[in-house]
Amino acid sequence: MNCPIPKTECEILAGVIAPRLIEVSSGFRHLHFPVDDLRRISELHGKECDGTALDFELDELAMYQRVGNLLTWLQMAAKQLSDGNSADGRT
C-alpha cells in the first residue's frame, strides 16, 4: 500500500500562492524579518548553542526557522519568475 508523503507548510502554501505568484512576486523580494525579530532570533540561537534554551524557546526558534524557510522559498520563486522560469523550477 502506497502512503502519500505529507506536505510541508511551504508546499501547502505554495499551492495557494502559485496561481497568483506572478502578480505578487515583486513584493516577496522585499519581505524580511523586522529588527526586533532578528534580535530575538539571535538571542534564541545563542541559548540553543550554549544549551540554556527552554523548551518554549526552542519551539519559538523553530517557528522562526519555518517562517524563514517560507520567506526564502517565496523570494526564490519570485526570482525564478522574474528570470523567466516557473515557480516549481521547471522552465
C-alpha positions in Angstrom: 0.0 0.0 0.0 1.4 3.4 -1.0 1.2 6.1 1.6 1.3 9.7 0.4 4.3 11.7 1.7 2.9 14.5 3.9 3.3 18.0 2.6 5.2 20.7 4.4 3.7 24.1 5.3 5.6 25.6 2.4 4.3 23.2 -0.1 0.7 23.7 1.1 1.1 27.5 0.9 2.8 27.2 -2.5 -0.4 25.6 -3.8 -2.3 28.6 -2.6 0.1 31.2 -3.8 1.5 29.7 -7.0 -1.5 30.6 -9.2 -1.1 34.3 -8.3 2.7 34.4 -7.8 3.4 36.5 -10.9 1.1 39.2 -9.6 2.7 39.4 -6.2 6.2 38.3 -6.9 7.9 41.7 -6.8 6.6 42.3 -3.3 8.1 39.0 -2.0 11.6 40.1 -2.7 11.3 42.9 -0.1 10.0 40.7 2.7 12.3 40.3 5.7 12.2 39.9 9.5 11.8 43.2 11.5 14.9 44.2 13.5 13.2 43.2 16.8 12.6 39.7 15.5 16.2 39.4 14.2 17.4 40.3 17.7 15.1 37.6 19.2 16.3 35.0 16.7 19.9 35.8 17.6 19.1 35.5 21.4 17.3 32.2 20.9 20.0 30.8 18.7 22.6 31.8 21.3 20.6 30.0 24.0 20.3 27.0 21.8 24.0 26.9 21.1 25.0 27.1 24.8 22.3 24.7 25.9 20.3 27.1 28.1 17.2 27.4 25.9 14.0 26.3 27.5 11.5 24.1 25.5 9.2 27.0 24.7 12.3 28.9 23.4 13.3 26.1 21.1 9.7 25.9 19.8 9.8 29.7 19.2 13.1 29.3 17.3 11.7 26.5 15.2 8.8 28.8 14.3 11.1 31.5 13.2 13.1 28.9 11.2 9.9 27.7 9.4 8.9 31.3 8.6 12.4 32.0 7.4 12.2 28.9 5.1 8.9 30.1 3.7 10.4 33.6 3.1 13.3 32.0 1.3 11.0 29.9 -0.9 8.9 32.9 -1.8 11.9 35.0 -2.7 13.4 32.2 -4.8 10.2 31.7 -6.6 9.8 35.4 -7.3 13.4 35.5 -8.6 12.7 32.5 -10.8 9.6 34.1 -12.2 11.5 37.3 -12.9 14.2 35.3 -14.7 11.5 33.6 -16.8 11.3 30.2 -15.0 8.3 28.7 -13.3 8.0 28.7 -9.5 8.5 24.9 -9.3 11.8 25.1 -11.0 10.6 24.0 -14.4 11.2 26.3 -17.4 
